[in-house]
Amino acid sequence: MGEKANCSEYWLEILIEAELVDKNKFESLLQETREIGKILVASTRKVKEKIKQ
């Protein structure tokens, strides 16, 4: 699941660096994408831990 967020983050960074989008408008979206990725990774780890128990 975190892979999809990482992929989205990657493409947002490319759009920003290539100046194809307004950096100010997309910076907050990029930050949200990073936060969602962290949440997904943490959730996945927690579920895996519970399955092992």
C-alpha positions as CSV (number, residue, x, y, z in Angstrom):
1,M,0.0,0.0,0.0
2,G,2.8,2.4,0.8
3,E,4.2,1.7,-2.6
4,K,1.3,3.5,-4.3
5,A,1.8,6.6,-2.1
6,N,5.5,6.5,-2.9
7,C,4.7,6.4,-6.6
8,S,2.3,9.3,-6.2
9,E,5.0,11.2,-4.3
10,Y,7.5,10.5,-7.0
11,W,5.3,11.8,-9.8
12,L,4.4,14.9,-7.8
13,E,8.0,15.7,-7.3
14,I,8.7,15.3,-11.0
15,L,5.9,17.7,-11.9
16,I,7.2,20.2,-9.4
17,E,10.8,19.9,-10.4
18,A,10.0,20.1,-14.1
19,E,8.0,23.3,-13.3
20,L,4.9,21.8,-15.0
21,V,2.7,22.8,-12.0
22,D,2.8,25.6,-9.5
23,K,5.1,24.6,-6.7
24,N,3.1,26.5,-4.0
25,K,-0.2,24.7,-5.0
26,F,1.3,21.2,-5.1
27,E,3.7,21.4,-2.1
28,S,0.8,20.8,0.3
29,L,-0.5,17.9,-1.8
30,L,3.0,16.4,-1.8
31,Q,3.2,16.7,2.0
32,E,-0.2,15.1,2.4
33,T,0.9,12.3,0.1
34,R,4.0,11.7,2.3
35,E,1.8,11.6,5.4
36,I,-0.6,9.1,3.9
37,G,2.3,6.9,2.9
38,K,3.5,6.9,6.5
39,I,0.1,6.1,7.8
40,L,-0.3,3.2,5.3
41,V,3.1,1.8,6.2
42,A,2.4,2.0,10.0
43,S,-1.0,0.4,9.5
44,T,0.4,-2.4,7.4
45,R,3.1,-3.1,10.0
46,K,0.5,-3.2,12.8
47,V,-1.7,-5.6,10.9
48,K,1.3,-7.9,10.2
49,E,2.2,-7.9,13.9
50,K,-1.4,-8.8,14.9
51,I,-1.5,-11.6,12.3
52,K,1.7,-13.1,13.8
53,Q,0.2,-13.2,17.3
